[in-house]
Amino acid sequence: MLSMYEIIRKKRDGLRLTEEEIRFVIKGYTKGRVPDYQMASLLMAMFIRGLDENESRVYTDAMLNSGQIIDLSDIPGIKVDKHSTGGVGDKVSIILAPIVAAAGVPVPMISGRGLGHTGGTLDKLESIPGFRVNLTIPEFKERLQKVGACLIGQTEEIVPADKKIYALRDVTATIESIPLICGSIMSKKIAEGIDALVLDIKTGSGAFMKEYEQSKELARQLIGIGEQFNKRTMAYITNMNQPLGNAVGNWLEIKECLDTLNGNGAEDLVEVTLTLAGTMIFLGEKADGIEDGIDKAREILRSGAAMDKFLEIVVAQNGDTHFLFHPDQYPKARYETEVKASTAGYLKQIDALKVGLAAVLLGAGRTRSEDEIDPKAGIIIHKKAPQKVEKDEVIMTLYTDNKQIIPEALKRLQDAIDYSETQPIPESLIFEFLDTSKA
């Protein structure tokens, strides 16, 4: 007879849990037979003691099998998704999905909401009036078959164990555990019916994994689990010391996506997007190699085919396209304030974490899952490192309906800016590529 008390004590003492014990815990907690206080205790023991490779694989599999695994075998082609560990201004999925779908690779994408300083793809998409992210599994499959891409949130049927466990991890300071992160990410990705996966592992001030070596270890373990489940998996470690692109905030980021799909995207955003999209196109066997995939992605973006596909996705998910054609008619935030350079010189860094927290303060994000988001709120960044600025030149503009928080937001954004008298060397956007040979 298995006992939660004995399992907790075993992991507390640094011993390895058996497959039977792990499955007992996940099933018991999902069904409500294991109370929160015992699960929280076990999560902390796992956080401190870790899980070995086999424990991590079994944990992922137990999470995966806590709900329904979507069968996409009746949809032709190799199904490929991309997952980002989250960042500030990271709207890549919204540009990437239509590029890859336009290349003929089906993209089933289950995305998340923003929490803390990082934005969520679902919140951004919901700033488009009418856009539905809460599709049923049959609706998800139907739209994927018809359009080639579909972006939804986690349903009640898909990995219910993760939904419960993640909420508990969030309030018990056990989020930053690599094995627990791996189980959470990979169980959801495998459950959505993919054949292959590209990972964007963020590192730097605005990422959850702030240290490079920690980010690399996360990538290595995610690739290992993907391959164990016969899902071809590749990863990039990318820079999140500065916000990605020029917009932070939900509708502001959608507008930046429109600019990018129309050929006017920020260089950093375009580079990361094309790299990830090209890798997905290669994994979907629509390119001879990653570089060929990147070239195909660039041409799809240039030709307008990606924009056409994005409009198809929006219509298929019940979104109103009016503001996509007339973005300047979207409701405006009540207050608009400029952040100006305090000195002349070069921008050394605009700290992504501080910008993300300021955006939350303005109303663009949430600190609790029940918080309401203002889709109009956010920040436009006009200058980034290593650009030169003059004193009092506008570096950022903030948007909010809440006048009272403007002084605090301005202070935070000023604090986010680091100056240099000499021009700094630009940081790389993509630090490293990893696949099975390097994992």
ChimeraX attribute file (.defattr): number of C-alpha atoms within 10 A of each C-alpha:
attribute: neighborCount
match mode: 1-to-1
recipient: residues
	/A:1	2
	/A:2	10
	/A:3	10
	/A:4	18
	/A:5	11
	/A:6	11
	/A:7	21
	/A:8	21
	/A:9	14
	/A:10	15
	/A:11	22
	/A:12	20
	/A:13	11
	/A:14	14
	/A:15	13
	/A:16	17
	/A:17	17
	/A:18	13
	/A:19	14
	/A:20	11
	/A:21	17
	/A:22	20
	/A:23	19
	/A:24	17
	/A:25	23
	/A:26	23
	/A:27	17
	/A:28	16
	/A:29	18
	/A:30	20
	/A:31	12
	/A:32	11
	/A:33	11
	/A:34	16
	/A:35	12
	/A:36	14
	/A:37	10
	/A:38	16
	/A:39	20
	/A:40	19
	/A:41	18
	/A:42	21
	/A:43	25
	/A:44	21
	/A:45	20
	/A:46	19
	/A:47	21
	/A:48	14
	/A:49	16
	/A:50	21
	/A:51	22
	/A:52	11
	/A:53	13
	/A:54	14
	/A:55	17
	/A:56	22
	/A:57	24
	/A:58	20
	/A:59	24
	/A:60	28
	/A:61	20
	/A:62	23
	/A:63	28
	/A:64	25
	/A:65	18
	/A:66	20
	/A:67	19
	/A:68	16
	/A:69	18
	/A:70	17
	/A:71	13
	/A:72	18
	/A:73	12
	/A:74	8
	/A:75	15
	/A:76	11
	/A:77	16
	/A:78	20
	/A:79	25
	/A:80	30
	/A:81	30
	/A:82	27
	/A:83	20
	/A:84	20
	/A:85	18
	/A:86	25
	/A:87	29
	/A:88	30
	/A:89	29
	/A:90	25
	/A:91	28
	/A:92	24
	/A:93	21
	/A:94	21
	/A:95	25
	/A:96	29
	/A:97	30
	/A:98	32
	/A:99	34
	/A:100	33
	/A:101	27
	/A:102	23
	/A:103	24
	/A:104	18
	/A:105	26
	/A:106	29
	/A:107	27
	/A:108	27
	/A:109	26
	/A:110	23
	/A:111	21
	/A:112	16
	/A:113	16
	/A:114	25
	/A:115	17
	/A:116	14
	/A:117	26
	/A:118	29
	/A:119	28
	/A:120	22
	/A:121	26
	/A:122	22
	/A:123	22
	/A:124	23
	/A:125	24
	/A:126	17
	/A:127	20
	/A:128	22
	/A:129	14
	/A:130	15
	/A:131	20
	/A:132	19
	/A:133	23
	/A:134	15
	/A:135	17
	/A:136	15
	/A:137	17
	/A:138	10
	/A:139	14
	/A:140	22
	/A:141	21
	/A:142	15
	/A:143	20
	/A:144	22
	/A:145	18
	/A:146	14
	/A:147	19
	/A:148	26
	/A:149	30
	/A:150	27
	/A:151	26
	/A:152	21
	/A:153	18
	/A:154	21
	/A:155	17
	/A:156	12
	/A:157	15
	/A:158	25
	/A:159	26
	/A:160	20
	/A:161	24
	/A:162	25
	/A:163	17
	/A:164	14
	/A:165	20
	/A:166	16
	/A:167	12
	/A:168	18
	/A:169	20
	/A:170	13
	/A:171	10
	/A:172	13
	/A:173	13
	/A:174	20
	/A:175	18
	/A:176	13
	/A:177	20
	/A:178	22
	/A:179	23
	/A:180	23
	/A:181	20
	/A:182	22
	/A:183	23
	/A:184	21
	/A:185	17
	/A:186	24
	/A:187	27
	/A:188	24
	/A:189	28
	/A:190	23
	/A:191	21
	/A:192	26
	/A:193	18
	/A:194	23
	/A:195	22
	/A:196	22
	/A:197	25
	/A:198	22
	/A:199	23
	/A:200	23
	/A:201	27
	/A:202	29
	/A:203	25
	/A:204	20
	/A:205	21
	/A:206	27
	/A:207	24
	/A:208	20
	/A:209	22
	/A:210	16
	/A:211	13
	/A:212	17
	/A:213	11
	/A:214	13
	/A:215	22
	/A:216	22
	/A:217	13
	/A:218	23
	/A:219	26
	/A:220	18
	/A:221	19
	/A:222	26
	/A:223	26
	/A:224	22
	/A:225	23
	/A:226	23
	/A:227	16
	/A:228	11
	/A:229	14
	/A:230	12
	/A:231	19
	/A:232	19
	/A:233	25
	/A:234	28
	/A:235	27
	/A:236	24
	/A:237	22
	/A:238	23
	/A:239	27
	/A:240	27
	/A:241	22
	/A:242	26
	/A:243	27
	/A:244	25
	/A:245	26
	/A:246	21
	/A:247	26
	/A:248	31
	/A:249	34
	/A:250	32
	/A:251	25
	/A:252	24
	/A:253	29
	/A:254	25
	/A:255	19
	/A:256	24
	/A:257	26
	/A:258	20
	/A:259	14
	/A:260	21
	/A:261	27
	/A:262	17
	/A:263	16
	/A:264	13
	/A:265	17
	/A:266	16
	/A:267	13
	/A:268	16
	/A:269	22
	/A:270	21
	/A:271	16
	/A:272	22
	/A:273	24
	/A:274	24
	/A:275	20
	/A:276	27
	/A:277	32
	/A:278	28
	/A:279	28
	/A:280	37
	/A:281	29
	/A:282	22
	/A:283	26
	/A:284	24
	/A:285	15
	/A:286	19
	/A:287	20
	/A:288	11
	/A:289	15
	/A:290	18
	/A:291	15
	/A:292	16
	/A:293	27
	/A:294	23
	/A:295	17
	/A:296	22
	/A:297	29
	/A:298	21
	/A:299	15
	/A:300	19
	/A:301	25
	/A:302	16
	/A:303	14
	/A:304	15
	/A:305	18
	/A:306	27
	/A:307	24
	/A:308	16
	/A:309	22
	/A:310	25
	/A:311	17
	/A:312	20
	/A:313	24
	/A:314	21
	/A:315	16
	/A:316	19
	/A:317	21
	/A:318	15
	/A:319	21
	/A:320	14
	/A:321	17
	/A:322	12
	/A:323	14
	/A:324	17
	/A:325	10
	/A:326	9
	/A:327	15
	/A:328	10
	/A:329	10
	/A:330	14
	/A:331	11
	/A:332	14
	/A:333	16
	/A:334	12
	/A:335	13
	/A:336	16
	/A:337	15
	/A:338	16
	/A:339	20
	/A:340	18
	/A:341	20
	/A:342	16
	/A:343	14
	/A:344	15
	/A:345	18
	/A:346	20
	/A:347	23
	/A:348	21
	/A:349	21
	/A:350	25
	/A:351	21
	/A:352	26
	/A:353	24
	/A:354	23
	/A:355	29
	/A:356	30
	/A:357	22
	/A:358	27
	/A:359	28
	/A:360	26
	/A:361	22
	/A:362	27
	/A:363	23
	/A:364	31
	/A:365	32
	/A:366	22
	/A:367	14
	/A:368	11
	/A:369	12
	/A:370	7
	/A:371	11
	/A:372	12
	/A:373	18
	/A:374	21
	/A:375	25
	/A:376	23
	/A:377	28
	/A:378	29
	/A:379	30
	/A:380	20
	/A:381	19
	/A:382	14
	/A:383	17
	/A:384	20
	/A:385	21
	/A:386	20
	/A:387	14
	/A:388	18
	/A:389	21
	/A:390	14
	/A:391	11
	/A:392	13
	/A:393	16
	/A:394	16
	/A:395	22
	/A:396	21
	/A:397	18
	/A:398	24
	/A:399	25
	/A:400	25
	/A:401	17
	/A:402	14
	/A:403	12
	/A:404	10
	/A:405	14
	/A:406	20
	/A:407	11
	/A:408	13
	/A:409	22
	/A:410	19
	/A:411	12
	/A:412	18
	/A:413	26
	/A:414	19
	/A:415	13
	/A:416	18
	/A:417	20
	/A:418	13
	/A:419	21
	/A:420	16
	/A:421	12
	/A:422	12
	/A:423	15
	/A:424	16
	/A:425	9
	/A:426	11
	/A:427	13
	/A:428	10
	/A:429	17
	/A:430	18
	/A:431	13
	/A:432	13
	/A:433	16
	/A:434	17
	/A:435	17
	/A:436	14
	/A:437	5
	/A:438	9
	/A:439	17
